[in-house]
Structures are given as structure tokens and as C-alpha cells.
């Protein structure tokens, strides 16, 4: 009888663990592709509407010596959307994933929206991160047009969500092709980004775009303690004072401007981009 009691206890415990950990994995607002077996971990966060495949070149360069965790956020590039998608929620959940999986002092690389998330995580969880690399993101995107910008409490993203969700697929695709042509010079890169955004949930896409436009991390940068490399697109060289004003509270950060890339630096200036990462990480 004792043997059967122990068997029942073990089965119940196993079922409980499967349920708890299954829920934890299921509620994470991103998919994760893990590769490599190095002691040092790298977490890669893509930008708005993009797949983790945007980091394929980066992962190929580092997975021999590092463990890479490549994220694709829920609602982007064909990944199932989840409710309560927001910049703050995604930041919290990425930090929780790092802790729950006992990932010790990872390096975070983020592009665009993902770069904003890298800055926020490093600021709010300064003991959690080893280094950050921000690929063409600003602490406050809206401040480029209005340096005195202040985020609105209870910001209503309904108008932007309605704008994105009411147009048909052909209109959305034409809009994306036009916008992305100004963000990626590389034609194969343009096709990839358009494909990813066309597979994205438009409500999530519009909501996160609106949310990021209402985000201001400029003061929060003072809390970042880890080394930071900021890679910036070539057109930003024309407005360096405004860019560097935004990053003035991130002491010791290395700001590097690509000589030729647009927003997707990893596509447009591959060799320069890789050299910058390798030098900073190693």
C-alpha cells in the first residue's frame, strides 16, 4: 500500500510541475530559439514586426562560443498574438524569463523596439545584465520631433490600431513596402522585413508602435550600470547633437555610427556591424 501511495504522490507532483511550467512557458509573450552551448549567454530581441531570423547572421557568428536565445515576440512574424501586449509587459516578461531559466548575466542585443527593451531591462534590472548592445534605437523616439516630449498616462492607442486594422492586406503591404524602403537599403532584407510584417498581427503591431512612441527612457538611463554599445544608422550623423542629447545619461556608452547603413544595420553594413559586436563582446 505504501508503494502505491508514493506512486500516487509522484504522479501528482509530476502533473503539478508539468502544469505550472507549461503555463509559465505558454504565457511568455515570445518564442525562443536556443542555440550554442557557451557559458556566456546572449539574448537577441528583434524590432517591430520582425522575426528572430533578423539575427541569423549574428547567431551564426557567436553560437560556437556562446549560448544564444533568439526571441520572436508574440504577434510578430507569424507568432500567435497574446493579450496585454505592451512595452512594459514585454520588458517584465523577458526579465522573468532570464531569472526563471537561471541565465547568468546575459548580454542583450536589441534592434529598434528590441533595443528599447534592452535599455529598459538594463535600467530596471541592473544586476541582471552583463552588457547591452542597442542597434539603432533611441531612448525616446518621439523626442526627435519634440525634445520636451512627455509620455501620456493611459495613452489611448485605439486610433492607431483602428488605422492599421481597417485597411486591407494590399493597402497594408503597399504601406509597408514604402516605409521599409526607407529603413533597409539591402533589397533581400527589404523582402524579409515586408514578409515578417505581413505575417504580424496588426493589432499587436500598431499597439506596440503606439506604445513605443509614448515611451521615454532618457532619465531611466542613469540606472544602467553595465557597459553599453549603441550602433546607429548613417543618417543620424546629420543630427548627432540630438542623438547624443538623448543618450547623455548613459555614462560611458560607446556611440558608433555606421558609415552607410539605414535602420537595419545588420543587413546594410554587415561587416562593420559584425566587427563592432565582436570587438565589444570579446
QUITAMO-V941581 format. One record per run of one state. SS is the DSSP state (a for helix, b for strand, c for the rest). FROM is the first residue (numbers start at 1). TO is the last residue. Records with the same first field share a line. If there is no record, write none. Layout:
SS=FROM-TO  FROM-TO
This chain:
c=1-1  28-29  36-40  46-51  63-66  74-86  101-105  112-112  125-128  136-140  145-157  167-168  182-186  199-201  214-219  224-226  233-233  247-253  258-264  269-269  282-282
a=2-27  52-62  87-100  113-124  141-144  158-166  169-181  187-198  202-213  220-223  234-246  265-268  270-281
b=30-35  41-45  67-73  106-111  129-135  227-232  254-257
